[in-house]
Amino acid sequence: MVREELYNVIKSDTSVRLILRKEVDEMIEQINWTAINSNSNIVFRAEGKKGAVYIRLPHKFHSGLSVVKPDVEKEVLMAVSQLRIGPQLLLFNESTGILMTKAIEGYKLSLSLFSSKKFLKEIVHTIKRVHSNAKVNGSFYPTDEINGLVQRAQKEGVRFPDDFEELMVKLNAIYSEPWIKEEAYRVLSHNDLHYENFIFSANNSLAENSTRFRSSGIKNFGQVGVRILDWEYAAMGNLFYDLSSLTLYLLPYRKKFVLQTYFGVFRKEDYDRLLKMEVVSSIWYGVEALYKYSFTQDAWYLTFAESCFNRVRSRGLLYRIYRASGLRTMRWIIRKKISEIWNNENRIQKTNHNP
């Protein structure tokens, strides 16, 4: 059924056929099509004599997201392509959401390698280039998106946790703080800086000097450096929210390293803001997962949503334990919770190969 949908698109869209022949240089029927596993979209990779391209067919899930706006996504992709940070845009049909990009040849890292200082430093510098050099017309407000998704999910019969209103109180309290609206923190925000949305090439100074990298046996793919995929949620938003989607699964000392690398100095107020935005992003990912469950009936989304909400709950619990029992107990609880979250995320994470 999916493959039939793809061929119907190819047959009905002259632009798709022309670009495929130009970029891949093979008859469409002879192209080696590979379906890529994706949580949100249907993505195909077409390989031919001249190279490879990705074609994305958007999932109906995105019709419920006000942040996913084809005109904004196209503007974002053009901006990050010029910076050589995002994929090269070949075709974008704003009426259908069909997207075609050149394939970025590189590799994705494990979470452990991704969180190493050498790679994080390269990643943070790349993100800062986007924040400093690109602007678009659209805006991303997590509170608006979350409230909208909650209403749609409830209409689909999705049951939210009993304490969900308490979680929303935390979110609204954070977004009522004055610094949220400061213009200095308004940047082009990717909003989904999950480690699988990064592509690395092997032929850069970072890779060549990393023993851990060389031992992984990755081939040399060319001088590309760090590239970022999956820009469909990108819009103008808060800097700390964007960084929170990067640091969500990192240990505290790595979170501090990210802030120090980004700002050139570590400040406690920046760390506090980052942690608050991690609460917001955790709630967003949890609500998004429940909404996706209403379309797919895939129990994985329920498990993932619960892990996101538990992350928010655990932060309040850890603080109360700290106040009651002191630092030593706090450290033991933190290590235990981090271990649980780490193991849970590694167990339930699915590969996301959006172009």
C-alpha positions, 0 to 999 in steps of 0.5 A: 500500500505504501509503495503504491502511494509512492508510485501514484505520487511519482506518476501524478507529479511531473516535477518529481519525475523530472528531478528523479531522472536528473538526480538519480539518472535511471528509469523510475521503475528501475530505481532501488527504492528503500522504505525508511522507518519513521515515526511520523512520515513515509520516507523513501530513499531512491538510489541511482547512478548519480547518487541518492535522494529522499522522498517524504510523504507526510503522515496525516498526523501532521494535519493536527499540528499548527507548527507544521506549516509547509511554507515555513518548512520550505523557508527553513530548509532553504536557509539551512541548506545555504548554511550547509547544515540541512539537506539540499532541497530539490522539491517541496510541494506546499499543497501536498507536503511532499518533500525531496532532498539530496541524501546526506552521506554520513552516519548516525551515532549511538547516544553514548558517542553522541554525548562525548565532549568532542562530538557535543562541541561540534554539534553545539557550534553547528546549532549556534550557527543556525541560531545566529544566521537564520530567521523565518516568519513562523513561530513555535510556542510549545504551550499552544501546540501542547494545548491543541494536541491535548484537545485533539487527542481527547477527541480521539478517546486518548486517556491522559494520566490522572496527574496531567493537570498538575504537569500542565500547571508546572508548564504554565508556570514556566511559560509565565516567567518574563525571560521566556519572551526576551527577544535575545532568546528568540532564534530559529529553533529546530525543536527536535534535536534528538541524537538521531537527527544528526548526520556526521561525516568521517572526513573532518578534523573531529573524526580523524582525531577521535580514537573512539570514532576510528574504532567504530569502523565508519567509512570516509564519507567526505568533508561535510561535518555535522548536518541536521535532519528533520526540520518540519517543526522548526520555526522562531522560538526560544533558544533554551527550548531548542537546547533542551531538546538536545540535552534531555538525555544528557547527564548533568555535567554534559548539560553544563558543558553544552551551555558553557560551549554555547555561551562561552561561560557557564552561568547558573541562571542559564542552567536553571532555564535549561532545566525548566525548558526540559520540563516543557519539552518532556511534556511536549514529547509525551503529549505528541506521543499520545496524539500519535497513538490515536492514529497508530494504536501502537503501544510503544507511544504509550510507553514513551509518553509515560517515560516523558511524564515520569521525567517531569514527575521525578524532578519534583520528587528529587527536589523534595527528597533533597530538602528532606534528606540532604545531598547524599541521599539526593545523589543516590536517588539521582543516579538511580533515576538516571539509570532507569531513564537511560535504560528505558530510553535505550529500550524503547527508542525507535530509529527516525530517518526523516530527511 
